[in-house]
Amino acid sequence: MSQPYPPQQPYQQHLPHVQQHPSNAAHPARGTATAAVWFAVLGLFCFPIIPSIVAWVLADNATRAGYPGGRARAARVIAAIALLVDAAALVVYALRAVIPG
């Protein structure tokens, strides 16, 4: 007769050589910071001003909630760039409408 299989190890084992960084932990504001990055990218490439403002507000909320990761800062930088590009485009369109070409 055959022997029964030996007991198997569980799937999730703690690896001692992998250190957990605090920003990798499940933080309540991580989703907010991720949403801020998405809105910032949408504001930069797809839509004008409104998603950039939403990204700025979400990034501020994530920072106030104590999120230690860099996503909130990245969202603010991308949103600021998008707002500057949008403002420059509005100025160019306004000047083209006023000055006959």
C-alpha positions as CSV (number, residue, x, y, z in Angstrom):
1,M,0.0,0.0,0.0
2,S,1.1,3.6,-0.6
3,Q,2.1,6.1,2.0
4,P,-0.1,9.2,2.5
5,Y,1.4,12.5,1.2
6,P,3.3,14.6,3.8
7,P,1.6,17.7,5.0
8,Q,2.1,20.7,2.6
9,Q,3.2,24.2,3.6
10,P,0.7,27.0,3.4
11,Y,0.8,29.2,0.3
12,Q,1.5,32.4,2.1
13,Q,4.8,32.0,3.9
14,H,6.7,34.9,5.5
15,L,9.9,35.4,3.7
16,P,12.5,36.7,6.2
17,H,14.7,38.3,3.5
18,V,11.9,40.6,2.2
19,Q,11.5,43.7,4.4
20,Q,8.1,45.4,4.5
21,H,8.4,49.1,3.8
22,P,5.8,51.2,5.7
23,S,4.4,52.6,2.4
24,N,3.7,49.1,1.1
25,A,1.4,48.4,4.0
26,A,-2.4,48.7,3.4
27,H,-3.0,52.3,4.4
28,P,-6.6,53.6,4.4
29,A,-5.6,56.6,2.1
30,R,-3.7,54.5,-0.4
31,G,-6.8,54.2,-2.7
32,T,-7.3,58.0,-2.5
33,A,-3.7,58.6,-3.5
34,T,-4.0,56.1,-6.4
35,A,-7.2,57.8,-7.6
36,A,-5.5,61.2,-7.4
37,V,-2.8,59.9,-9.7
38,W,-5.4,58.6,-12.2
39,F,-7.3,61.9,-12.2
40,A,-4.0,63.8,-12.6
41,V,-3.1,61.7,-15.7
42,L,-6.6,62.1,-17.1
43,G,-6.3,65.8,-16.6
44,L,-2.9,65.9,-18.3
45,F,-3.7,63.8,-21.4
46,C,-7.5,63.4,-21.9
47,F,-9.6,66.1,-20.4
48,P,-9.0,69.7,-19.4
49,I,-9.1,71.4,-16.0
50,I,-11.6,69.5,-13.9
51,P,-9.8,66.2,-13.4
52,S,-6.6,68.1,-12.4
53,I,-8.5,69.9,-9.7
54,V,-10.1,66.7,-8.5
55,A,-6.6,65.1,-8.4
56,W,-5.2,68.0,-6.4
57,V,-8.0,67.7,-3.8
58,L,-7.7,63.9,-3.5
59,A,-3.9,64.2,-3.1
60,D,-4.4,66.8,-0.4
61,N,-6.9,64.4,1.4
62,A,-4.4,61.5,1.2
63,T,-1.6,63.7,2.6
64,R,-3.9,64.9,5.5
65,A,-4.8,61.3,6.2
66,G,-1.1,60.5,6.7
67,Y,-0.4,58.5,3.6
68,P,3.4,58.0,3.7
69,G,3.8,57.0,0.0
70,G,4.9,59.2,-2.9
71,R,1.7,58.8,-4.9
72,A,0.0,61.9,-3.4
73,R,3.1,64.0,-4.2
74,A,3.2,62.6,-7.8
75,A,-0.4,63.4,-8.3
76,R,0.1,67.0,-7.1
77,V,3.1,67.4,-9.5
78,I,1.2,65.9,-12.5
79,A,-1.9,67.9,-11.7
80,A,0.1,71.1,-11.4
81,I,1.7,70.5,-14.8
82,A,-1.7,69.8,-16.3
83,L,-3.1,73.0,-14.9
84,L,-0.2,75.0,-16.2
85,V,-0.6,73.5,-19.6
86,D,-4.3,74.1,-19.6
87,A,-3.9,77.7,-18.5
88,A,-1.3,78.3,-21.2
89,A,-3.7,76.8,-23.8
90,L,-6.6,79.1,-22.6
91,V,-4.3,82.1,-22.9
92,V,-3.3,81.2,-26.4
93,Y,-6.9,80.6,-27.4
94,A,-8.0,83.9,-25.9
95,L,-5.2,85.8,-27.6
96,R,-6.1,84.2,-31.0
97,A,-9.7,85.2,-30.5
98,V,-8.7,88.8,-29.7
99,I,-5.9,89.4,-32.1
100,P,-6.8,89.0,-35.7
101,G,-4.5,86.7,-37.5
